[in-house]
């Protein structure tokens, strides 16, 4: 009888402990959920941008271009996004953007977003393959595919790279550096129809030096096509949108 009483006592103690443990777990979960609601910023993903302006980008004390210049953000610098003030949209040098609040090495101010990208820009003299390796991540590996002309490398080469860029403008900025596209050609990506932009600095012996934005009948941008032709040489750079980003393909051909 005594043994039965002891066994029953142990069962009751175990059951009570189990209930308390379950209650503690539920309370912990509830507290965690409440904390997430009260402090949603703790789970927010931070956003970073990279400076693409060759001569650097001004960090100012206010959203006005006449605001005090705090410092110059160097090309390739990584800045942390903080906020987007209203009514700051503008166009500078043919590039549209807005003044956004960012921080850099302890300094906080406002910079023009037209010269900021989510992908790190190519460094001077950096090869396409080295650039692809540098921006590759475990989630998204960036590959470069090269293919010689059917007559051999002496007759030309095709090079392709797919970038996980956020939009046409960002992709074009990177393509300008990777594939040496004319700096003075700054397309309007909101164009409603197909348009061709001539390079105003085209050399005398150059037959073709132009960028074409091909827009569908529905007003959607389908691709960008840059063409550069000499008497015995032809080069094209095509940018198209893909499922994972944007594909840039350069094709060179010598006659």
C-alpha positions, -999 to +999 in steps of 0.1 A: +000+000+000+028+023+009+045+017-024+013+026-043+010+059-024+046+067-033+041+059-070+009+080-071+027+109-056+055+107-082+029+107-110+012+138-096+045+156-092+055+148-128+021+159-142+023+192-123+059+198-135+048+190-171+020+215-169+043+242-155+068+236-183+041+238-209+028+270-194+064+285-192+069+277-229+036+292-239+043+324-218+078+326-234+063+323-269+037+349-261+063+373-247+084+369-279+054+376-301+045+407-281+081+419-283+081+415-321+049+436-323+062+463-300+096+464-316+091+454-353+123+472-363+144+445-345+134+421-373+137+446-402+163+440-428+189+468-432+194+482-467+228+492-481+237+511-513+270+517-532+282+549-547+286+548-585+296+584-592+331+583-606+342+615-588+323+607-556+289+617-543+282+646-519+267+639-485+247+670-475+232+682-442+197+686-459+177+676-489+184+708-508+214+708-532+225+741-516+226+724-482+260+722-465+283+695-479+294+673-451+318+651-471+323+633-504+313+597-505+340+579-526+332+557-556+323+522-545+316+533-509+289+514-490+263+535-473+234+525-450+199+536-460+179+554-433+149+571-448+133+587-479+121+622-473+091+633-494+091+657-524+129+654-532+127+639-567+150+656-593+171+650-624+208+657-625+228+653-656+200+633-673+198+609-643+166+608-622+165+601-584+158+616-550+176+627-519+176+600-494+190+599-458+221+576-454+249+570-430+286+565-437+314+558-412+296+577-384+284+606-406+246+610-414+232+631-442+214+632-475+227+619-509+213+617-544+199+582-551+206+584-589+242+575-582+235+547-557+230+510-565+222+479-545+250+460-562+286+470-557+300+487-589+330+474-608+364+487-597+387+504-622+405+478-643+385+450-627+378+421-652+343+408-657+352+375-642+368+391-611+338+413-607+314+384-609+334+365-583+334+395-559+296+401-560+287+364-559+270+351-527+260+317-513+224+325-524+233+338-558+264+328-577+272+351-606+287+333-636+304+346-667+300+326-699+324+332-729+321+317-764+345+321-793+333+330-828+326+299-849+357+308-870+379+311-839+387+337-812+405+359-838+371+366-854+353+376-822+340+365-788+306+365-770+306+373-732+275+370-710+269+378-673+236+377-654+233+403-627+209+402-597+202+439-601+171+456-589+161+475-621+171+486-657+188+518-644+210+499-620+219+473-646+228+499-672+251+518-648+270+486-641+271+476-678+285+510-687+316+502-667+319+465-674+315+468-711+328+504-717+295+520-729+295+557-736+293+577-704+273+605-721+244+583-731+219+584-702+186+569-714+151+576-700+139+542-688+103+555-686+101+561-723+067+552-738+081+540-772+111+526-789+139+552-790+175+554-803+201+576-787+231+586-807+265+591-791+271+628-795+309+621-792+310+596-820+343+595-838+346+604-875+354+569-887+328+552-866+298+540-886+274+533-857+276+544-821+241+543-805+218+528-778+183+516-786+155+511-761+131+486-775+096+490-761+067+467-767+033+478-780+021+476-744+047+502-733+070+477-716+107+479-720+119+447-736+156+452-740+185+477-744+208+473-774+241+492-779+257+490-813+292+501-823+304+495-858+336+502-878+344+492-913+359+459-902+346+455-867+312+452-850+302+451-814+268+449-797+258+448-760+223+436-753+205+438-719+174+417-713+154+410-682+154+375-668+137+356-639+167+362-616+178+396-627+192+410-660+214+393-686+241+414-703+256+399-735+284+414-755+291+401-790+323+412-809+330+403-845+359+412-867+358+409-905 
